[in-house]
Amino acid sequence: MKKERVVEAALFSAGRPLRVSEIAHVTDISAETVRKAVKSLIEEYGSRETAMEIAKVGPKYVMQLKDDYAQPAELLAKTEVPKQYLKTAALIAYHQPIKQSDLVELIGSKGYEHVREL
């Protein structure tokens, strides 16, 4: 198995940005080899006509859709968190730390169900 393809598979399957150290740990590939593989993948995806790219996000790397293709694909993508819970999740993130009773004061008794589901 080519190490570059193992790194590519890790980025694809993660669905989130990963640090080089995370990829190295999971794949048992040295961090230096992961860095070289990521650099090579960035060049490879940049040089071919594809909707995907490998991008650097702060200290992490992610496989994602290029901006031009994100909007059409967005219609097909499913959200991991149902829309009815997103407001609650946003309130929790904004006010953290927050007691459940305080959250219920903000959004009503449905807050108990939302917290249980989240």
PyRosetta script that sets phi, psi and omega in degrees:
from pyrosetta import init, pose_from_sequence

init()
pose = pose_from_sequence("MKKERVVEAALFSAGRPLRVSEIAHVTDISAETVRKAVKSLIEEYGSRETAMEIAKVGPKYVMQLKDDYAQPAELLAKTEVPKQYLKTAALIAYHQPIKQSDLVELIGSKGYEHVREL")
pose.set_psi(1, 133.4)
pose.set_omega(1, 177.4)
pose.set_phi(2, -75.5)
pose.set_psi(2, 131.8)
pose.set_omega(2, -177.7)
pose.set_phi(3, -61.8)
pose.set_psi(3, -35.2)
pose.set_omega(3, 178.1)
pose.set_phi(4, -60.3)
pose.set_psi(4, -40.3)
pose.set_omega(4, -179.9)
pose.set_phi(5, -72.0)
pose.set_psi(5, -30.8)
pose.set_omega(5, 175.9)
pose.set_phi(6, -65.8)
pose.set_psi(6, -43.1)
pose.set_omega(6, 177.2)
pose.set_phi(7, -63.9)
pose.set_psi(7, -41.9)
pose.set_omega(7, 177.5)
pose.set_phi(8, -59.8)
pose.set_psi(8, -44.3)
pose.set_omega(8, 179.2)
pose.set_phi(9, -63.1)
pose.set_psi(9, -38.6)
pose.set_omega(9, 178.8)
pose.set_phi(10, -64.3)
pose.set_psi(10, -45.2)
pose.set_omega(10, 179.2)
pose.set_phi(11, -64.0)
pose.set_psi(11, -40.6)
pose.set_omega(11, -179.7)
pose.set_phi(12, -65.3)
pose.set_psi(12, -46.4)
pose.set_omega(12, -173.2)
pose.set_phi(13, -78.0)
pose.set_psi(13, -22.8)
pose.set_omega(13, -177.6)
pose.set_phi(14, -66.5)
pose.set_psi(14, -40.9)
pose.set_omega(14, -178.3)
pose.set_phi(15, 69.5)
pose.set_psi(15, 15.0)
pose.set_omega(15, 179.3)
pose.set_phi(16, -155.0)
pose.set_psi(16, 161.3)
pose.set_omega(16, 177.7)
pose.set_phi(17, -64.8)
pose.set_psi(17, 141.3)
pose.set_omega(17, -179.5)
pose.set_phi(18, -125.7)
pose.set_psi(18, 144.8)
pose.set_omega(18, 172.3)
pose.set_phi(19, -79.5)
pose.set_psi(19, 153.9)
pose.set_omega(19, 176.3)
pose.set_phi(20, -55.6)
pose.set_psi(20, -41.5)
pose.set_omega(20, -178.8)
pose.set_phi(21, -62.5)
pose.set_psi(21, -36.4)
pose.set_omega(21, 177.2)
pose.set_phi(22, -64.7)
pose.set_psi(22, -45.6)
pose.set_omega(22, 179.9)
pose.set_phi(23, -62.7)
pose.set_psi(23, -44.3)
pose.set_omega(23, -179.7)
pose.set_phi(24, -61.2)
pose.set_psi(24, -43.2)
pose.set_omega(24, -178.9)
pose.set_phi(25, -63.6)
pose.set_psi(25, -46.2)
pose.set_omega(25, -176.1)
pose.set_phi(26, -71.4)
pose.set_psi(26, -35.4)
pose.set_omega(26, -174.0)
pose.set_phi(27, -96.4)
pose.set_psi(27, -8.5)
pose.set_omega(27, -174.9)
pose.set_phi(28, 59.2)
pose.set_psi(28, 35.1)
pose.set_omega(28, 174.9)
pose.set_phi(29, -111.7)
pose.set_psi(29, 140.6)
pose.set_omega(29, -178.1)
pose.set_phi(30, -60.7)
pose.set_psi(30, 151.2)
pose.set_omega(30, -179.8)
pose.set_phi(31, -59.7)
pose.set_psi(31, -38.8)
pose.set_omega(31, 179.5)
pose.set_phi(32, -63.7)
pose.set_psi(32, -41.7)
pose.set_omega(32, 178.2)
pose.set_phi(33, -66.2)
pose.set_psi(33, -38.7)
pose.set_omega(33, 177.2)
pose.set_phi(34, -62.3)
pose.set_psi(34, -44.8)
pose.set_omega(34, 178.9)
pose.set_phi(35, -58.4)
pose.set_psi(35, -45.5)
pose.set_omega(35, 179.0)
pose.set_phi(36, -63.7)
pose.set_psi(36, -40.9)
pose.set_omega(36, 179.6)
pose.set_phi(37, -64.9)
pose.set_psi(37, -42.6)
pose.set_omega(37, 179.2)
pose.set_phi(38, -62.9)
pose.set_psi(38, -44.8)
pose.set_omega(38, 178.7)
pose.set_phi(39, -59.4)
pose.set_psi(39, -44.2)
pose.set_omega(39, 179.2)
pose.set_phi(40, -64.3)
pose.set_psi(40, -41.0)
pose.set_omega(40, 179.0)
pose.set_phi(41, -65.6)
pose.set_psi(41, -39.5)
pose.set_omega(41, 177.4)
pose.set_phi(42, -59.7)
pose.set_psi(42, -45.0)
pose.set_omega(42, 178.9)
pose.set_phi(43, -65.6)
pose.set_psi(43, -43.6)
pose.set_omega(43, -178.8)
pose.set_phi(44, -61.4)
pose.set_psi(44, -49.8)
pose.set_omega(44, -179.2)
pose.set_phi(45, -67.0)
pose.set_psi(45, -32.1)
pose.set_omega(45, 178.7)
pose.set_phi(46, -70.4)
pose.set_psi(46, -26.2)
pose.set_omega(46, -175.8)
pose.set_phi(47, -93.6)
pose.set_psi(47, -11.7)
pose.set_omega(47, -179.6)
pose.set_phi(48, -111.3)
pose.set_psi(48, 156.9)
pose.set_omega(48, -178.5)
pose.set_phi(49, -83.1)
pose.set_psi(49, 97.5)
pose.set_omega(49, -178.6)
pose.set_phi(50, -145.5)
pose.set_psi(50, 158.1)
pose.set_omega(50, 178.9)
pose.set_phi(51, -82.3)
pose.set_psi(51, -12.0)
pose.set_omega(51, -176.4)
pose.set_phi(52, -98.1)
pose.set_psi(52, 156.5)
pose.set_omega(52, 174.2)
pose.set_phi(53, -148.5)
pose.set_psi(53, 159.1)
pose.set_omega(53, 170.1)
pose.set_phi(54, -106.2)
pose.set_psi(54, 121.3)
pose.set_omega(54, -175.0)
pose.set_phi(55, -123.2)
pose.set_psi(55, 150.8)
pose.set_omega(55, 174.8)
pose.set_phi(56, -92.8)
pose.set_psi(56, 128.9)
pose.set_omega(56, 178.6)
pose.set_phi(57, -123.2)
pose.set_psi(57, 97.5)
pose.set_omega(57, -173.4)
pose.set_phi(58, 62.0)
pose.set_psi(58, -127.8)
pose.set_omega(58, 179.1)
pose.set_phi(59, -88.3)
pose.set_psi(59, 7.3)
pose.set_omega(59, -174.8)
pose.set_phi(60, -115.2)
pose.set_psi(60, 167.0)
pose.set_omega(60, 177.7)
pose.set_phi(61, -125.3)
pose.set_psi(61, 147.5)
pose.set_omega(61, -177.8)
pose.set_phi(62, -143.8)
pose.set_psi(62, 145.9)
pose.set_omega(62, 170.7)
pose.set_phi(63, -95.6)
pose.set_psi(63, 126.4)
pose.set_omega(63, -175.9)
pose.set_phi(64, -149.5)
pose.set_psi(64, 171.1)
pose.set_omega(64, 174.6)
pose.set_phi(65, -76.6)
pose.set_psi(65, 143.6)
pose.set_omega(65, 172.6)
pose.set_phi(66, -66.1)
pose.set_psi(66, 151.7)
pose.set_omega(66, -176.4)
pose.set_phi(67, -51.2)
pose.set_psi(67, -40.8)
pose.set_omega(67, -177.3)
pose.set_phi(68, -62.0)
pose.set_psi(68, -25.1)
pose.set_omega(68, -175.7)
pose.set_phi(69, -105.9)
pose.set_psi(69, -5.8)
pose.set_omega(69, -175.8)
pose.set_phi(70, -66.3)
pose.set_psi(70, -44.0)
pose.set_omega(70, -176.0)
pose.set_phi(71, -63.2)
pose.set_psi(71, -49.7)
pose.set_omega(71, 179.1)
pose.set_phi(72, -61.6)
pose.set_psi(72, -37.2)
pose.set_omega(72, -178.4)
pose.set_phi(73, -74.2)
pose.set_psi(73, -24.3)
pose.set_omega(73, -178.8)
pose.set_phi(74, -58.4)
pose.set_psi(74, -32.1)
pose.set_omega(74, -179.6)
pose.set_phi(75, -65.8)
pose.set_psi(75, -24.3)
pose.set_omega(75, -178.9)
pose.set_phi(76, -96.2)
pose.set_psi(76, -18.8)
pose.set_omega(76, -176.3)
pose.set_phi(77, -74.6)
pose.set_psi(77, 137.2)
pose.set_omega(77, 177.1)
pose.set_phi(78, -94.7)
pose.set_psi(78, 140.6)
pose.set_omega(78, 176.1)
pose.set_phi(79, -80.5)
pose.set_psi(79, 143.9)
pose.set_omega(79, 179.7)
pose.set_phi(80, -75.0)
pose.set_psi(80, -30.3)
pose.set_omega(80, 179.6)
pose.set_phi(81, -109.8)
pose.set_psi(81, 121.9)
pose.set_omega(81, 178.5)
pose.set_phi(82, -55.5)
pose.set_psi(82, 144.5)
pose.set_omega(82, -175.3)
pose.set_phi(83, -54.7)
pose.set_psi(83, -34.2)
pose.set_omega(83, -177.7)
pose.set_phi(84, -64.0)
pose.set_psi(84, -21.1)
pose.set_omega(84, -179.3)
pose.set_phi(85, -98.8)
pose.set_psi(85, -10.8)
pose.set_omega(85, -176.1)
pose.set_phi(86, -64.1)
pose.set_psi(86, -40.2)
pose.set_omega(86, 179.2)
pose.set_phi(87, -62.3)
pose.set_psi(87, -43.4)
pose.set_omega(87, 179.4)
pose.set_phi(88, -63.0)
pose.set_psi(88, -44.7)
pose.set_omega(88, 179.0)
pose.set_phi(89, -61.9)
pose.set_psi(89, -40.2)
pose.set_omega(89, 178.8)
pose.set_phi(90, -64.6)
pose.set_psi(90, -42.2)
pose.set_omega(90, 178.1)
pose.set_phi(91, -63.3)
pose.set_psi(91, -42.0)
pose.set_omega(91, 178.2)
pose.set_phi(92, -62.0)
pose.set_psi(92, -45.1)
pose.set_omega(92, -179.7)
pose.set_phi(93, -63.8)
pose.set_psi(93, -40.9)
pose.set_omega(93, -177.1)
pose.set_phi(94, -70.0)
pose.set_psi(94, -41.1)
pose.set_omega(94, -173.6)
pose.set_phi(95, -97.5)
pose.set_psi(95, 5.7)
pose.set_omega(95, -173.9)
pose.set_phi(96, -60.1)
pose.set_psi(96, 143.5)
pose.set_omega(96, -8.7)
pose.set_phi(97, -75.6)
pose.set_psi(97, 144.7)
pose.set_omega(97, -179.0)
pose.set_phi(98, -136.2)
pose.set_psi(98, 137.3)
pose.set_omega(98, 176.1)
pose.set_phi(99, -75.5)
pose.set_psi(99, 149.2)
pose.set_omega(99, 179.3)
pose.set_phi(100, -60.5)
pose.set_psi(100, -37.4)
pose.set_omega(100, 179.7)
pose.set_phi(101, -63.0)
pose.set_psi(101, -37.0)
pose.set_omega(101, 177.5)
pose.set_phi(102, -69.1)
pose.set_psi(102, -36.8)
pose.set_omega(102, 176.4)
pose.set_phi(103, -63.0)
pose.set_psi(103, -42.6)
pose.set_omega(103, 179.2)
pose.set_phi(104, -63.1)
pose.set_psi(104, -34.4)
pose.set_omega(104, 175.8)
pose.set_phi(105, -63.5)
pose.set_psi(105, -33.7)
pose.set_omega(105, -179.0)
pose.set_phi(106, -75.8)
pose.set_psi(106, -41.9)
pose.set_omega(106, -172.4)
pose.set_phi(107, -119.8)
pose.set_psi(107, -1.8)
pose.set_omega(107, 179.0)
pose.set_phi(108, 94.1)
pose.set_psi(108, -176.9)
pose.set_omega(108, -173.1)
pose.set_phi(109, -65.0)
pose.set_psi(109, -19.7)
pose.set_omega(109, 177.1)
pose.set_phi(110, -62.4)
pose.set_psi(110, -15.9)
pose.set_omega(110, 178.5)
pose.set_phi(111, -58.7)
pose.set_psi(111, -35.1)
pose.set_omega(111, 178.4)
pose.set_phi(112, -62.1)
pose.set_psi(112, -46.1)
pose.set_omega(112, 178.9)
pose.set_phi(113, -64.5)
pose.set_psi(113, -42.7)
pose.set_omega(113, -178.0)
pose.set_phi(114, -61.9)
pose.set_psi(114, -44.3)
pose.set_omega(114, 179.8)
pose.set_phi(115, -63.7)
pose.set_psi(115, -41.1)
pose.set_omega(115, 178.8)
pose.set_phi(116, -60.9)
pose.set_psi(116, -43.2)
pose.set_omega(116, -179.3)
pose.set_phi(117, -70.9)
pose.set_psi(117, -38.1)
pose.set_omega(117, -178.9)
pose.set_phi(118, -70.8)
pose.dump_pdb("model.pdb")
